[in-house]
Amino acid sequence: MYSNMSRSQKVSLWIRQFSYSKVLTKVLYALLGIVLFAALASNVKPDELDIKLLSIAKKTIHSPITIEDKATTEKKRREAAQKVEDQYTYRSEYKQNRIDIVDSVFDAVKEVKEESKGAPSSGGQPQPLSVTEQLDRLKKKLPNDLTKSLTDQGLLALLSASSDQLLAARESAVTAVNNSMSTQIKINETDLAKKQIANELRYADVTGPLKETIISLGQYAVVPNYFYDPVATKERKQLEMSAVDSVYILQGQVIVKEGDTIKREVYDQLKLVGLADNQNALQPFIGLLILIVILLYFVYRQFEGFLKQKHEDKPYVLTYTIIVTITILIMKTISLFQKVEYAGIGYIVPVAMGTMLIKLMIGDRFVFLTSMIFSICGSIMFNEGVTSAFNYSVGIYILLSALSASIFLREKNRRSIILQAGLFISIFNVAVVAALLLLRNGHFSLFEAGLHLLMGAASGLISSVLAMGVLPYLESGLGIVSTMRLMELGSPNHRLLRKILLEAPGTYHHSIMVANLSEAACEAVGANGLLARVGAYYHDIGKTLRPHFFIENQMGIENPHDRLKPELSCDIIISHVTQGVKLLQEHKIPKEIIDIAAEHHGTTLLKYFYYKAIQQDKGKYTEDMFRYPGPKASSKESAIVGIADSVEAAVRSLNAPTPEQIEQLVKGIVTDRLQDGQFSECDLTFKELQIVTRTLCETLNGIFHSRIKYPELSEEKV
């Protein structure tokens, strides 16, 4: 069927088939990445400066980035940590422990005194303990280290003291220990604390030997209770260090002025920002590569979902790659003139051309992502004269200018709308440039402002002119039919449609009816209604070669099939498909329209002539002899046009059909095609078939509604 294609059509078909392969799709993503990397590599390459330690700066050097000066930050934090004093912990429980020790001494003395009275002897009289025995018993009741601190004379003084003296000594010792241990005593302050408690106990109201004893006991009870805490000290140092703010070298900050000596600290800062040597020369390229991979991943995921919904073998990825590449090359070419007037040359970039073509050729879904890619690339390309890798003003301008294409290019039914959209984009660009100039809050001359605004206005107009010039080549070369192209093909003034109107008026009327039905049904299920309408206009163009062999063009004349054999009639009827496809190919009609013309009958059976044939000779004929050659419908649009074609012809054959008859007829045709396997190669679901059936019934009821019969007026002779 496609053997009669022109050379350009064969090339276009080959491109479409090859571009749909997964291998080429990956190659296209890689190619797009290479284009982006090659266009941006020269703009991220760091400047090479001849800088040496203790040399004289030949020019004022600004920091190209904002980066933390870790060396200075660490130095300040060390200084803050060194100022932190050692942290100590007061052990309050030591006080009660030492008081308990003092109390235990007096309790032991009391116990020994009770025991010194002695146990009853054999004669019934108690035998008191000797002084030596009392001393030994007391030592056994006291800790060894305490007995070493107290002399025997001191212990004997306790044993020989009266109850009142012991009570006074006990209270004095406990009070003195309590007072002393309530203060913070470091290890190196222990001797001073012992002296202080000795001085305090010298005023105790006890006898001389007993006073010396409680002084020794008090000094024994005093121990350090305020210890160095390394954990708390470390935590305090960490706290003070964390309170020190990081020191940053800010983007645009002057590191060294022209004529100044490059000292060690300045040299270290230059190394830190990557200006002193080329040891980090690869980092910008690695960052650029990662950025491009991220952007390509977004593109890949968008196409992954988009192609699943479309189920079409159209070279969308190839189209996207070509459009983005063309736009990037234009941007790169313009960026080469930055040194002439770098402050505003980026405003003339016709970036809206790219998003216009994306919207017209692929759809709105990719406009935002593409605008973001153009914005990032533009902000890197036009970074001459700024201290960072990105020119944010140009980036914002390009983003908004590119996005404006989806706002102002709303209607896509004629090419002149592109020029109109370009005019609105120009006005929008002027507003954006004015806003960016005012946000700078700086002084700029009227000439500079006017030049920037003029560039913004020119960008929109240039974008529309370029889009109008490039679009036809993309459509014909890639075989993707835009909405504008469909509207041109659907114009009644198209020579093929005029051919149908003049040579087969009945077929023309039938095609118009099928177009109305197909468009309504396609839009109901989310298919391309405009494509179905235009395809329906051309689906029966093959009938123009022998119009009188088709009933809608006979208009009361004798039916020529009455004198022909069934198989010959079948060949004539079937030939309108093959001859129509050939005619469309000769006129370079897009493949989508040709597919609808080739597939609208699928492999259905010509029942009328088949039944007529088997009535003549049942054994001679088979169904395969009376079936269309196909192919079956490969898209929703082809399938729906085929259903509408059969439905319109069938309903037109009825006399004043009722809604019930129309519904029964439509359901019967859909069911018959479904059972015949005519939808096996397209992605129509059962639910969508139900929606198509309901929509066709509603549309047909609107067309064939009942009308009032007007009374005839009798003519009277005056």
LUMFIMAR-163055 format. One record per residue (C-alpha): x, y, z; residue number from 1. Coordinates in steps of 0.02 Angstrom, whole numbers. Layout:
BEGIN
<nudren <X Y Z> NUM> ...
//
This chain:
BEGIN
<nudren <0 0 0> 1> <nudren <144 118 37> 2> <nudren <252 68 -112> 3> <nudren <202 225 -207> 4> <nudren <271 345 -77> 5> <nudren <378 490 -134> 6> <nudren <560 494 -85> 7> <nudren <532 628 47> 8> <nudren <388 529 123> 9> <nudren <495 373 132> 10> <nudren <633 470 217> 11> <nudren <507 543 339> 12> <nudren <436 370 375> 13> <nudren <610 299 401> 14> <nudren <651 439 522> 15> <nudren <491 407 619> 16> <nudren <519 220 631> 17> <nudren <702 236 676> 18> <nudren <675 376 800> 19> <nudren <546 272 895> 20> <nudren <675 138 936> 21> <nudren <735 134 1116> 22> <nudren <917 133 1062> 23> <nudren <899 295 965> 24> <nudren <800 372 1107> 25> <nudren <948 345 1224> 26> <nudren <1065 413 1091> 27> <nudren <957 568 1076> 28> <nudren <963 599 1264> 29> <nudren <1152 579 1258> 30> <nudren <1163 695 1108> 31> <nudren <1058 827 1196> 32> <nudren <1172 813 1347> 33> <nudren <1327 834 1238> 34> <nudren <1252 989 1156> 35> <nudren <1213 1067 1325> 36> <nudren <1384 1025 1396> 37> <nudren <1476 1091 1243> 38> <nudren <1375 1253 1245> 39> <nudren <1404 1287 1429> 40> <nudren <1580 1219 1459> 41> <nudren <1670 1377 1407> 42> <nudren <1561 1481 1524> 43> <nudren <1599 1379 1680> 44> <nudren <1786 1366 1647> 45> <nudren <1874 1459 1790> 46> <nudren <1984 1609 1753> 47> <nudren <2171 1577 1761> 48> <nudren <2260 1714 1860> 49> <nudren <2448 1733 1879> 50> <nudren <2451 1744 2069> 51> <nudren <2603 1711 2179> 52> <nudren <2634 1730 2364> 53> <nudren <2702 1902 2414> 54> <nudren <2679 1966 2236> 55> <nudren <2587 2127 2190> 56> <nudren <2407 2109 2132> 57> <nudren <2391 2170 1952> 58> <nudren <2205 2200 1970> 59> <nudren <2068 2199 2100> 60> <nudren <2009 2021 2126> 61> <nudren <1832 1980 2182> 62> <nudren <1773 1814 2250> 63> <nudren <1675 1720 2115> 64> <nudren <1581 1618 2244> 65> <nudren <1518 1622 2422> 66> <nudren <1618 1497 2523> 67> <nudren <1659 1467 2705> 68> <nudren <1835 1516 2759> 69> <nudren <1861 1362 2866> 70> <nudren <2038 1407 2920> 71> <nudren <1985 1576 2991> 72> <nudren <1829 1500 3066> 73> <nudren <1932 1363 3152> 74> <nudren <2057 1491 3216> 75> <nudren <1920 1595 3297> 76> <nudren <1843 1441 3374> 77> <nudren <2008 1386 3449> 78> <nudren <2029 1558 3524> 79> <nudren <1854 1546 3600> 80> <nudren <1894 1374 3671> 81> <nudren <2056 1433 3750> 82> <nudren <1963 1569 3844> 83> <nudren <1854 1440 3931> 84> <nudren <1908 1409 4114> 85> <nudren <1918 1235 4187> 86> <nudren <1750 1173 4248> 87> <nudren <1732 1097 4424> 88> <nudren <1596 994 4506> 89> <nudren <1546 1016 4689> 90> <nudren <1512 849 4777> 91> <nudren <1385 899 4908> 92> <nudren <1367 722 4974> 93> <nudren <1543 729 5045> 94> <nudren <1487 850 5182> 95> <nudren <1362 731 5262> 96> <nudren <1484 587 5245> 97> <nudren <1619 679 5343> 98> <nudren <1494 738 5474> 99> <nudren <1439 557 5496> 100> <nudren <1620 507 5524> 101> <nudren <1638 638 5662> 102> <nudren <1476 578 5743> 103> <nudren <1533 398 5734> 104> <nudren <1690 441 5834> 105> <nudren <1589 513 5978> 106> <nudren <1467 366 5968> 107> <nudren <1613 245 5983> 108> <nudren <1681 339 6134> 109> <nudren <1510 330 6215> 110> <nudren <1498 142 6183> 111> <nudren <1671 110 6256> 112> <nudren <1627 211 6410> 113> <nudren <1472 106 6434> 114> <nudren <1575 -51 6415> 115> <nudren <1710 14 6535> 116> <nudren <1591 -6 6680> 117> <nudren <1624 -192 6659> 118> <nudren <1518 -350 6671> 119> <nudren <1467 -429 6840> 120> <nudren <1602 -545 6916> 121> <nudren <1576 -712 7003> 122> <nudren <1547 -617 7165> 123> <nudren <1414 -510 7081> 124> <nudren <1517 -349 7072> 125> <nudren <1558 -269 6903> 126> <nudren <1740 -259 6851> 127> <nudren <1780 -94 6761> 128> <nudren <1896 -96 6609> 129> <nudren <2067 -25 6624> 130> <nudren <2119 129 6524> 131> <nudren <2224 21 6409> 132> <nudren <2078 -94 6375> 133> <nudren <1965 54 6341> 134> <nudren <2093 126 6219> 135> <nudren <2110 -39 6128> 136> <nudren <1922 -60 6114> 137> <nudren <1903 118 6048> 138> <nudren <2036 92 5915> 139> <nudren <1948 -65 5857> 140> <nudren <1787 33 5833> 141> <nudren <1871 170 5729> 142> <nudren <1941 161 5551> 143> <nudren <2127 131 5537> 144> <nudren <2163 293 5446> 145> <nudren <2072 389 5583> 146> <nudren <2171 305 5724> 147> <nudren <2328 356 5631> 148> <nudren <2269 537 5627> 149> <nudren <2225 541 5814> 150> <nudren <2358 509 5945> 151> <nudren <2333 396 6094> 152> <nudren <2332 549 6206> 153> <nudren <2194 622 6102> 154> <nudren <2090 463 6113> 155> <nudren <2121 454 6300> 156> <nudren <2063 634 6314> 157> <nudren <1900 584 6233> 158> <nudren <1882 434 6350> 159> <nudren <1922 535 6505> 160> <nudren <1811 684 6462> 161> <nudren <1649 711 6551> 162> <nudren <1482 694 6465> 163> <nudren <1460 882 6456> 164> <nudren <1632 905 6382> 165> <nudren <1602 768 6253> 166> <nudren <1437 847 6204> 167> <nudren <1517 1017 6185> 168> <nudren <1662 942 6087> 169> <nudren <1544 846 5975> 170> <nudren <1438 998 5934> 171> <nudren <1590 1105 5900> 172> <nudren <1671 975 5787> 173> <nudren <1512 940 5688> 174> <nudren <1476 1125 5665> 175> <nudren <1654 1162 5610> 176> <nudren <1655 1016 5485> 177> <nudren <1485 1066 5418> 178> <nudren <1542 1245 5391> 179> <nudren <1704 1195 5309> 180> <nudren <1630 1061 5194> 181> <nudren <1492 1179 5140> 182> <nudren <1622 1279 5046> 183> <nudren <1704 1224 4881> 184> <nudren <1871 1146 4923> 185> <nudren <1989 1104 4781> 186> <nudren <2130 980 4801> 187> <nudren <2259 1117 4812> 188> <nudren <2154 1210 4941> 189> <nudren <2143 1067 5066> 190> <nudren <2283 1130 5180> 191> <nudren <2203 1302 5188> 192> <nudren <2036 1225 5236> 193> <nudren <2119 1122 5374> 194> <nudren <2199 1280 5444> 195> <nudren <2033 1371 5440> 196> <nudren <1942 1231 5534> 197> <nudren <2085 1224 5662> 198> <nudren <2068 1409 5693> 199> <nudren <1881 1391 5713> 200> <nudren <1894 1246 5839> 201> <nudren <2021 1337 5947> 202> <nudren <1876 1438 6013> 203> <nudren <1779 1283 6064> 204> <nudren <1723 1280 6248> 205> <nudren <1819 1123 6296> 206> <nudren <1977 1082 6393> 207> <nudren <2148 1093 6315> 208> <nudren <2186 909 6276> 209> <nudren <2008 881 6212> 210> <nudren <2020 1037 6104> 211> <nudren <2177 973 6018> 212> <nudren <2088 808 5988> 213> <nudren <1936 885 5903> 214> <nudren <2052 996 5801> 215> <nudren <2140 839 5736> 216> <nudren <1972 757 5708> 217> <nudren <1906 910 5614> 218> <nudren <2060 918 5505> 219> <nudren <2042 734 5467> 220> <nudren <1860 761 5418> 221> <nudren <1902 901 5295> 222> <nudren <1932 831 5119> 223> <nudren <1921 906 4942> 224> <nudren <1743 917 4875> 225> <nudren <1768 1025 4719> 226> <nudren <1845 923 4577> 227> <nudren <1899 963 4399> 228> <nudren <1766 898 4276> 229> <nudren <1843 858 4105> 230> <nudren <1673 817 4028> 231> <nudren <1595 981 4083> 232> <nudren <1751 1074 4027> 233> <nudren <1742 994 3855> 234> <nudren <1556 1030 3839> 235> <nudren <1584 1211 3887> 236> <nudren <1722 1229 3757> 237> <nudren <1611 1150 3625> 238> <nudren <1471 1269 3672> 239> <nudren <1584 1420 3655> 240> <nudren <1654 1357 3491> 241> <nudren <1483 1325 3419> 242> <nudren <1432 1502 3467> 243> <nudren <1564 1570 3348> 244> <nudren <1483 1606 3178> 245> <nudren <1564 1534 3023> 246> <nudren <1670 1656 2926> 247> <nudren <1621 1669 2742> 248> <nudren <1703 1745 2592> 249> <nudren <1552 1820 2505> 250> <nudren <1522 1818 2319> 251> <nudren <1584 1981 2246> 252> <nudren <1686 2021 2401> 253> <nudren <1853 2106 2366> 254> <nudren <1991 1986 2416> 255> <nudren <2137 2094 2362> 256> <nudren <2144 2266 2284> 257> <nudren <2252 2315 2138> 258> <nudren <2428 2357 2196> 259> <nudren <2414 2269 2365> 260> <nudren <2536 2133 2419> 261> <nudren <2467 1958 2417> 262> <nudren <2505 1901 2595> 263> <nudren <2487 1725 2661> 264> <nudren <2310 1752 2726> 265> <nudren <2254 1831 2562> 266> <nudren <2340 1694 2463> 267> <nudren <2249 1561 2562> 268> <nudren <2084 1646 2526> 269> <nudren <2124 1652 2340> 270> <nudren <2163 1467 2344> 271> <nudren <2002 1435 2436> 272> <nudren <1896 1517 2301> 273> <nudren <1995 1428 2165> 274> <nudren <2089 1577 2094> 275> <nudren <2265 1544 2154> 276> <nudren <2296 1385 2056> 277> <nudren <2209 1262 1943> 278> <nudren <2200 1117 2065> 279> <nudren <2009 1124 2065> 280> <nudren <1991 1162 1879> 281> <nudren <1887 1005 1850> 282> <nudren <1758 1043 1984> 283> <nudren <1652 1165 1880> 284> <nudren <1645 1039 1737> 285> <nudren <1594 899 1854> 286> <nudren <1459 1011 1928> 287> <nudren <1398 1056 1754> 288> <nudren <1392 872 1705> 289> <nudren <1289 829 1860> 290> <nudren <1171 974 1825> 291> <nudren <1144 918 1645> 292> <nudren <1113 738 1700> 293> <nudren <979 800 1822> 294> <nudren <894 902 1686> 295> <nudren <898 756 1564> 296> <nudren <824 644 1698> 297> <nudren <676 764 1714> 298> <nudren <655 761 1524> 299> <nudren <663 571 1522> 300> <nudren <531 553 1658> 301> <nudren <416 677 1570> 302> <nudren <430 583 1406> 303> <nudren <407 417 1494> 304> <nudren <234 468 1555> 305> <nudren <193 564 1397> 306> <nudren <230 422 1276> 307> <nudren <131 298 1382> 308> <nudren <-22 408 1360> 309> <nudren <6 441 1176> 310> <nudren <42 264 1112> 311> <nudren <102 342 950> 312> <nudren <255 305 844> 313> <nudren <295 489 822> 314> <nudren <473 552 845> 315> <nudren <432 664 992> 316> <nudren <603 641 1075> 317> <nudren <692 681 911> 318> <nudren <582 834 888> 319> <nudren <617 893 1064> 320> <nudren <805 868 1041> 321> <nudren <807 965 878> 322> <nudren <706 1112 947> 323> <nudren <809 1127 1106> 324> <nudren <972 1111 1008> 325> <nudren <922 1248 886> 326> <nudren <874 1364 1029> 327> <nudren <1032 1328 1128> 328> <nudren <1141 1360 974> 329> <nudren <1055 1527 946> 330> <nudren <1082 1573 1129> 331> <nudren <1265 1522 1119> 332> <nudren <1294 1623 961> 333> <nudren <1219 1780 1040> 334> <nudren <1320 1752 1200> 335> <nudren <1481 1768 1100> 336> <nudren <1444 1955 1083> 337> <nudren <1437 1984 1272> 338> <nudren <1602 2077 1276> 339> <nudren <1529 2206 1158> 340> <nudren <1382 2244 1273> 341> <nudren <1372 2108 1404> 342> <nudren <1250 2199 1518> 343> <nudren <1096 2172 1411> 344> <nudren <1137 2064 1260> 345> <nudren <1049 1916 1342> 346> <nudren <881 2005 1330> 347> <nudren <876 1988 1141> 348> <nudren <884 1797 1144> 349> <nudren <727 1731 1052> 350> <nudren <701 1596 1182> 351> <nudren <512 1599 1161> 352> <nudren <538 1522 988> 353> <nudren <589 1359 1070> 354> <nudren <439 1349 1186> 355> <nudren <321 1400 1045> 356> <nudren <384 1256 938> 357> <nudren <377 1136 1086> 358> <nudren <196 1184 1119> 359> <nudren <145 1171 936> 360> <nudren <239 1009 898> 361> <nudren <227 914 1063> 362> <nudren <111 1001 1186> 363> <nudren <98 1112 1340> 364> <nudren <165 976 1453> 365> <nudren <347 1013 1410> 366> <nudren <339 1204 1409> 367> <nudren <383 1230 1592> 368> <nudren <525 1102 1594> 369> <nudren <597 1173 1434> 370> <nudren <584 1351 1501> 371> <nudren <680 1296 1655> 372> <nudren <817 1218 1547> 373> <nudren <831 1376 1441> 374> <nudren <836 1483 1598> 375> <nudren <978 1384 1677> 376> <nudren <1077 1379 1515> 377> <nudren <1050 1565 1483> 378> <nudren <1103 1615 1658> 379> <nudren <1265 1518 1633> 380> <nudren <1298 1578 1455> 381> <nudren <1270 1761 1494> 382> <nudren <1377 1769 1652> 383> <nudren <1507 1887 1579> 384> <nudren <1535 2034 1696> 385> <nudren <1457 1951 1849> 386> <nudren <1552 1875 1993> 387> <nudren <1457 1709 1999> 388> <nudren <1431 1565 1879> 389> <nudren <1248 1619 1855> 390> <nudren <1176 1782 1793> 391> <nudren <1014 1777 1889> 392> <nudren <936 1928 1803> 393> <nudren <953 1852 1630> 394> <nudren <899 1683 1699> 395> <nudren <738 1753 1769> 396> <nudren <705 1850 1609> 397> <nudren <729 1696 1499> 398> <nudren <619 1590 1613> 399> <nudren <474 1713 1608> 400> <nudren <494 1749 1423> 401> <nudren <492 1564 1380> 402> <nudren <342 1529 1491> 403> <nudren <245 1672 1414> 404> <nudren <232 1571 1252> 405> <nudren <109 1451 1334> 406> <nudren <3 1599 1392> 407> <nudren <-7 1701 1234> 408> <nudren <-6 1558 1107> 409> <nudren <-177 1495 1158> 410> <nudren <-262 1464 991> 411> <nudren <-169 1355 868> 412> <nudren <-287 1356 720> 413> <nudren <-190 1474 605> 414> <nudren <-11 1523 581> 415> <nudren <-45 1709 598> 416> <nudren <-79 1679 782> 417> <nudren <107 1648 805> 418> <nudren <145 1826 749> 419> <nudren <10 1892 864> 420> <nudren <81 1793 1009> 421> <nudren <254 1863 968> 422> <nudren <185 2039 985> 423> <nudren <112 2002 1156> 424> <nudren <274 1917 1209> 425> <nudren <370 2074 1159> 426> <nudren <259 2182 1270> 427> <nudren <279 2055 1411> 428> <nudren <469 2053 1390> 429> <nudren <475 2242 1402> 430> <nudren <380 2234 1566> 431> <nudren <497 2101 1635> 432> <nudren <654 2197 1583> 433> <nudren <584 2356 1662> 434> <nudren <551 2262 1824> 435> <nudren <728 2191 1828> 436> <nudren <805 2362 1796> 437> <nudren <704 2440 1936> 438> <nudren <748 2298 2056> 439> <nudren <933 2337 2032> 440> <nudren <903 2500 2125> 441> <nudren <1052 2574 2037> 442> <nudren <1089 2717 1921> 443> <nudren <1073 2679 1736> 444> <nudren <1065 2797 1589> 445> <nudren <912 2819 1481> 446> <nudren <1012 2749 1335> 447> <nudren <1054 2591 1431> 448> <nudren <874 2568 1490> 449> <nudren <805 2601 1317> 450> <nudren <927 2479 1238> 451> <nudren <878 2342 1360> 452> <nudren <692 2371 1332> 453> <nudren <718 2372 1143> 454> <nudren <808 2204 1153> 455> <nudren <666 2129 1254> 456> <nudren <539 2189 1126> 457> <nudren <643 2122 981> 458> <nudren <658 1954 1065> 459> <nudren <471 1919 1056> 460> <nudren <453 1971 874> 461> <nudren <608 1874 820> 462> <nudren <543 1721 913> 463> <nudren <378 1723 818> 464> <nudren <462 1750 648> 465> <nudren <585 1608 678> 466> <nudren <447 1493 741> 467> <nudren <343 1524 585> 468> <nudren <496 1491 476> 469> <nudren <555 1332 563> 470> <nudren <385 1251 595> 471> <nudren <347 1194 415> 472> <nudren <518 1110 400> 473> <nudren <495 1018 564> 474> <nudren <321 961 514> 475> <nudren <372 895 345> 476> <nudren <539 823 399> 477> <nudren <481 738 557> 478> <nudren <305 693 506> 479> <nudren <223 770 658> 480> <nudren <63 861 617> 481> <nudren <35 1018 719> 482> <nudren <-136 1090 756> 483> <nudren <-104 1229 632> 484> <nudren <-63 1104 496> 485> <nudren <-225 1011 533> 486> <nudren <-324 1172 523> 487> <nudren <-246 1209 354> 488> <nudren <-289 1034 292> 489> <nudren <-466 1055 358> 490> <nudren <-496 1216 262> 491> <nudren <-636 1197 132> 492> <nudren <-523 1286 8> 493> <nudren <-396 1145 9> 494> <nudren <-385 1076 -168> 495> <nudren <-420 896 -118> 496> <nudren <-575 944 -19> 497> <nudren <-635 1048 -166> 498> <nudren <-603 897 -275> 499> <nudren <-719 793 -164> 500> <nudren <-850 930 -162> 501> <nudren <-852 951 -351> 502> <nudren <-829 771 -407> 503> <nudren <-918 676 -267> 504> <nudren <-1038 796 -176> 505> <nudren <-1129 654 -89> 506> <nudren <-964 588 -21> 507> <nudren <-919 764 33> 508> <nudren <-1079 780 134> 509> <nudren <-1054 606 205> 510> <nudren <-875 653 257> 511> <nudren <-936 811 344> 512> <nudren <-1062 709 445> 513> <nudren <-930 579 489> 514> <nudren <-811 719 541> 515> <nudren <-940 792 661> 516> <nudren <-975 622 738> 517> <nudren <-791 575 750> 518> <nudren <-737 737 830> 519> <nudren <-871 728 964> 520> <nudren <-831 546 1004> 521> <nudren <-642 574 1009> 522> <nudren <-655 722 1125> 523> <nudren <-767 619 1240> 524> <nudren <-630 489 1265> 525> <nudren <-482 609 1267> 526> <nudren <-421 573 1090> 527> <nudren <-371 704 961> 528> <nudren <-538 768 899> 529> <nudren <-463 886 770> 530> <nudren <-358 747 694> 531> <nudren <-514 637 683> 532> <nudren <-613 777 601> 533> <nudren <-481 813 468> 534> <nudren <-451 628 441> 535> <nudren <-638 603 413> 536> <nudren <-635 740 280> 537> <nudren <-510 639 178> 538> <nudren <-555 460 224> 539> <nudren <-659 429 66> 540> <nudren <-558 533 -57> 541> <nudren <-531 376 -160> 542> <nudren <-715 382 -210> 543> <nudren <-680 534 -320> 544> <nudren <-602 419 -451> 545> <nudren <-767 323 -476> 546> <nudren <-897 425 -384> 547> <nudren <-1053 349 -466> 548> <nudren <-1010 176 -401> 549> <nudren <-1052 237 -225> 550> <nudren <-1234 258 -177> 551> <nudren <-1218 431 -98> 552> <nudren <-1164 502 -266> 553> <nudren <-1291 414 -378> 554> <nudren <-1433 538 -345> 555> <nudren <-1572 438 -430> 556> <nudren <-1470 364 -573> 557> <nudren <-1460 179 -605> 558> <nudren <-1347 84 -486> 559> <nudren <-1203 14 -594> 560> <nudren <-1176 -129 -471> 561> <nudren <-1340 -205 -526> 562> <nudren <-1256 -253 -691> 563> <nudren <-1089 -311 -614> 564> <nudren <-1034 -473 -535> 565> <nudren <-1019 -466 -345> 566> <nudren <-831 -495 -346> 567> <nudren <-804 -352 -470> 568> <nudren <-914 -236 -368> 569> <nudren <-815 -287 -215> 570> <nudren <-650 -242 -299> 571> <nudren <-717 -71 -350> 572> <nudren <-780 -32 -176> 573> <nudren <-619 -91 -93> 574> <nudren <-512 5 -217> 575> <nudren <-572 172 -147> 576> <nudren <-461 140 4> 577> <nudren <-302 97 -90> 578> <nudren <-329 231 -222> 579> <nudren <-369 358 -87> 580> <nudren <-208 317 5> 581> <nudren <-110 336 -157> 582> <nudren <-192 503 -194> 583> <nudren <-154 569 -20> 584> <nudren <27 514 -35> 585> <nudren <45 603 -202> 586> <nudren <-14 764 -121> 587> <nudren <104 739 28> 588> <nudren <-36 732 156> 589> <nudren <30 690 331> 590> <nudren <42 507 379> 591> <nudren <-88 524 518> 592> <nudren <-221 571 388> 593> <nudren <-163 432 271> 594> <nudren <-174 305 411> 595> <nudren <-355 352 447> 596> <nudren <-397 335 262> 597> <nudren <-310 166 254> 598> <nudren <-380 96 415> 599> <nudren <-557 163 429> 600> <nudren <-631 0 357> 601> <nudren <-499 -112 436> 602> <nudren <-528 -291 375> 603> <nudren <-717 -283 386> 604> <nudren <-830 -387 274> 605> <nudren <-927 -313 128> 606> <nudren <-1084 -403 183> 607> <nudren <-1200 -342 44> 608> <nudren <-1094 -410 -98> 609> <nudren <-1040 -564 1> 610> <nudren <-1221 -616 32> 611> <nudren <-1262 -574 -149> 612> <nudren <-1119 -685 -207> 613> <nudren <-1160 -837 -99> 614> <nudren <-1339 -829 -157> 615> <nudren <-1273 -856 -332> 616> <nudren <-1143 -989 -290> 617> <nudren <-1114 -1031 -107> 618> <nudren <-966 -1145 -134> 619> <nudren <-868 -1028 -246> 620> <nudren <-849 -880 -128> 621> <nudren <-772 -858 45> 622> <nudren <-776 -714 168> 623> <nudren <-592 -674 140> 624> <nudren <-631 -631 -40> 625> <nudren <-750 -494 17> 626> <nudren <-648 -415 157> 627> <nudren <-553 -253 151> 628> <nudren <-364 -281 148> 629> <nudren <-336 -176 306> 630> <nudren <-236 -134 404> 631> <nudren <-344 -130 559> 632> <nudren <-360 31 656> 633> <nudren <-198 69 749> 634> <nudren <-259 223 843> 635> <nudren <-413 281 933> 636> <nudren <-444 411 799> 637> <nudren <-442 282 657> 638> <nudren <-556 164 752> 639> <nudren <-682 301 794> 640> <nudren <-684 368 616> 641> <nudren <-719 192 555> 642> <nudren <-864 172 677> 643> <nudren <-935 344 633> 644> <nudren <-920 303 447> 645> <nudren <-1025 145 465> 646> <nudren <-1148 225 586> 647> <nudren <-1181 378 477> 648> <nudren <-1212 273 322> 649> <nudren <-1325 154 416> 650> <nudren <-1429 288 502> 651> <nudren <-1447 385 339> 652> <nudren <-1527 231 261> 653> <nudren <-1668 235 390> 654> <nudren <-1827 332 362> 655> <nudren <-1861 452 508> 656> <nudren <-1760 351 636> 657> <nudren <-1811 359 819> 658> <nudren <-1686 374 962> 659> <nudren <-1717 192 1005> 660> <nudren <-1679 138 827> 661> <nudren <-1521 244 823> 662> <nudren <-1459 173 987> 663> <nudren <-1494 -6 932> 664> <nudren <-1406 23 766> 665> <nudren <-1251 105 842> 666> <nudren <-1232 -31 975> 667> <nudren <-1252 -163 842> 668> <nudren <-1115 -90 732> 669> <nudren <-994 -69 879> 670> <nudren <-1029 -245 940> 671> <nudren <-1007 -317 766> 672> <nudren <-837 -232 745> 673> <nudren <-784 -285 917> 674> <nudren <-828 -467 886> 675> <nudren <-743 -458 716> 676> <nudren <-579 -407 802> 677> <nudren <-567 -237 719> 678> <nudren <-506 -153 881> 679> <nudren <-369 -278 920> 680> <nudren <-228 -163 865> 681> <nudren <-284 -1 946> 682> <nudren <-296 49 1128> 683> <nudren <-482 80 1143> 684> <nudren <-549 9 1306> 685> <nudren <-723 -62 1337> 686> <nudren <-765 90 1442> 687> <nudren <-712 206 1301> 688> <nudren <-816 106 1177> 689> <nudren <-967 135 1288> 690> <nudren <-929 321 1292> 691> <nudren <-908 324 1103> 692> <nudren <-1074 235 1081> 693> <nudren <-1165 355 1195> 694> <nudren <-1086 508 1114> 695> <nudren <-1129 450 938> 696> <nudren <-1309 419 990> 697> <nudren <-1324 592 1067> 698> <nudren <-1248 675 913> 699> <nudren <-1357 577 792> 700> <nudren <-1514 615 892> 701> <nudren <-1470 799 875> 702> <nudren <-1450 780 687> 703> <nudren <-1601 670 651> 704> <nudren <-1723 748 774> 705> <nudren <-1906 752 726> 706> <nudren <-1971 909 641> 707> <nudren <-2144 989 630> 708> <nudren <-2233 954 467> 709> <nudren <-2284 1121 396> 710> <nudren <-2459 1130 312> 711> <nudren <-2463 1162 126> 712> <nudren <-2538 1326 68> 713> <nudren <-2660 1313 -77> 714> <nudren <-2633 1439 -216> 715> <nudren <-2785 1545 -255> 716> <nudren <-2809 1629 -421> 717> <nudren <-2828 1815 -401> 718> 
//
